[in-house]
Every structure is written in C-alpha cells, then in structure tokens.
Amino acid sequence: MSEQVPSVYEHVPREQYHLLADFRQRYPYQKFKSGSLSWSYIRAGEGQETVLLLPTGLVSLDLWLHLLPELARHYRVLALASHTETFALSAVNQAITDLLHHEGAERVTAIGVSYGGGVGQAYLQTAPNRLKNLVLSHCTPVTMRTAKRLERGARLVKWIPNRPLRFILSRRRTRYPARSQWQTLTAAYFQEQALVSHKATVMKFMLDGVANARAFTFDAEVVNKWSGNLLLLTSADDATSYPHFEALKRRYPQAETNIFPEGGHHTLLIFPHKYGQAVLNFCAQSM
C-alpha cells in the first residue's frame, strides 16, 4: 500500500516530509492554564539550562522543526504556541510567566522570530529578571510605524471573505534561494498554514498587533540595567526586517549581531544549519 502524503506536500522530497511528520509525532503539545485560557506548548530536552522559544504568530510550532531538536540535545526547551483568541502582549507576557512557573523555570534564554521578536522585546521590558539571554530574530523594533503598517493590512483583509483569503495566502510565492535544499518543504509548509487559516484569526492578529504597538513603551534604562546577553539576527534579503535592522541595533547597542547573506524572512527553515550554528554558538557562550 502506497503511503498517503497530504497533497500540499506531494512535491516535497519524501525524507523531508518524514522529518516534519516525525517532528509532529515526537513533540506532542502539552497544556497549561493562564488566566481563563488553556495554552499549548512543547517540552523537550533535559538540560540544566532552559531555552524558551517564543510564540510564532499565525503559524504552528513546526516553525522550530530544525532548531528545537538541536537545542534539545543540550538544553531543556519550552516552545510556547500562540493562542488564536489573543495576540495581546499583556496576555502573552502573562502566559510566559505562568509557563515558567508551571515548568519550574526561574530564568531562561528566550528566542523570538518575527512576531516572537516583538514578544521578546515586550517581555524584556516587563520581566527582565526572568530573562538570562535573548535572541531577537528577523523582527523590527516595536514602534508606531508597526501599528500603521498593521492597520493598513487590516483594512484590506476586512473586505476579503475567508475562502478567497485562504486562497490568496496559499498562492503567495516567496522566492527562496536555489542553493537551499529546503525550499520546497518550506514553501509547502507555509502553503499548508495558509490553507488552515481563518480570517477572524488573521484580523485578530493584526488588530491586536496595532494595539500592542500603540501600548508598547521602550525604556532604555531597563535594557541598560539588564545583565543578560542579546543577539540580533536578520538576513540581507529579508524585506521585512533588514531595512529596520539599524534601528533595532540603535535600540539595543550592546547586542551582538549576525546578518545572514540570504534566506529571507524564513532563514531558520531555508538554511537551518547556518541558523542553528549561530544560535547554538550564542547559547554556548552566554550560558
């Protein structure tokens, strides 16, 4: 009997699809309560130090397909999933604190990519004593410009029905470097995420993002007094984060920086070895 592979993955090399399927089976979601909501997360590894992978916005924790298993070889890893009912930073910050209490973790090294980078910026302001180190990857500084950009997107999405919106999102094509062996799997993964998306969740993500940016206050004194280490990551061909990287560096002048030559917004999936080495080296040196 031939193996049944979801149609979205039919052109993906079979061993790569198996890697994703194995990840989903090997790392089942756990549950904990924060406020009135039940949140999901992955627990892996048994090291003395804890690494926290911050929420991934509108996509699943499969975003950590390559990085999580590598980190789990050396550290205890907690990966917090986004909650579709709220993307508000106040609720997410509380969920992070509740998860750390639930798992008995006092201080962690946190890693945030894209939306998760915004979460990391907010948690550093709110609870710097819980962060030992922080990686902000492929994100922009949280500012009023963020609010205006998301407002424009929300006005557009508002008038698109759910099914056409899914179709539009699933047909979006990101040009990944031809040198990457992972481009087909990465494209299929994001197409799958688009096909299971809901307009209400996309709108909630954008509108909460507007409110988050408007409410966010950056206090340089908090950062200056913080004793942890900070790593900023971007890629030279990432149209989302790279144009704002200098502004991010000015906000965090003490941070180490690493600019990948290519890989776009999804470098952690497109060039997982190079990305993983940068993160693992930082963790080894700062813990």
Residue, then its C-alpha position, 0 to 999 in steps of 0.5 A: m500500500s502506497e503511503q498517503v502524503p497530504s497533497v500540499y506536500e506531494h512535491v516535497p522530497r519524501e525524507q523531508y516530509h518524514l522529518l516534519a511528520d516525525f517532528r509532529q509525532r515526537y513533540p506532542y503539545q502539552k497544556f497549561k492554564s493562564g488566566s481563563l485560557s488553556w495554552s499549548y506548548i512543547r517540552a523537550g530536552e533535559g538540560q540544566e539550562t532552559v531555552l524558551l522559544l517564543p510564540t510564532g504568530l499565525v503559524s504552528l510550532d513546526l516553525w522550530l522543526h530544525l532548531l528545537p531538536e538541536l537545542a534539545r540535545h543540550y538544553r531543556v526547551l519550552a516552545l510556547a504556541s500562540h493562542t488564536e483568541t489573543f495576540a495581546l502582549s499583556a496576555v502573552n507576557q502573562a502566559i510566559t510567566d505562568l509557563l515558567h512557573h508551571e515548568g519550574a523555570e526561574r530564568v531562561t534564554a528566550i528566542g523570538v522570530s518575527y512576531g516572537g521578536g516583538v514578544g521578546q522585546a515586550y517581555l524584556q521590558t516587563a520581566p527582565n529578571r526572568l530573562k538570562n539571554l535573548v535572541l531577537s530574530h528577523c523582527t523590527p523594533v516595536t514602534m508606531r510605524t508597526a501599528k500603521r503598517l498593521e492597520r493598513g493590512a487590516r483594512l484590506v483583509k476586512w473586505i476579503p471573505n475567508r475562502p478567497l483569503r485562504f486562497i490568496l495566502s496559499r498562492r503567495r510565492t516567496r522566492y527562496p534561494a536555489r542553493s537551499q535544499w529546503q525550499t520546497l518543504t518550506a514553501a509547502y509548509f507555509q502553503e499548508q498554514a495558509l490553507v488552515s487559516h481563518k480570517a477572524t484569526v488573521m484580523k485578530f492578529m493584526l488588530d491586536g498587533v496595532a494595539n500592542a504597538r500603540a501600548f508598547t513603551f521602550d525604556a532604555e534604562v531597563v535594557n541598560k540595567w539588564s545583565g543578560n546577553l542579546l543577539l540580533l539576527t536578520s538576513a540581507d534579503d529579508a524585506t521585512s526586517y533588514p531595512h529596520f535592522e539599524a534601528l533595532k541595533r540603535r535600540y539595543p547597542q550592546a547586542e551582538t549581531n549576525i546578518f545572514p547573506e540570504g534566506g529571507h524572512h524564513t532563514l531558520l527553515i531555508f538554511p537551518h544549519k547556518y541558523g542553528q550554528a549561530v544560535l547554538n554558538f550564542c547559547a554556548q557562550s552566554m550560558 
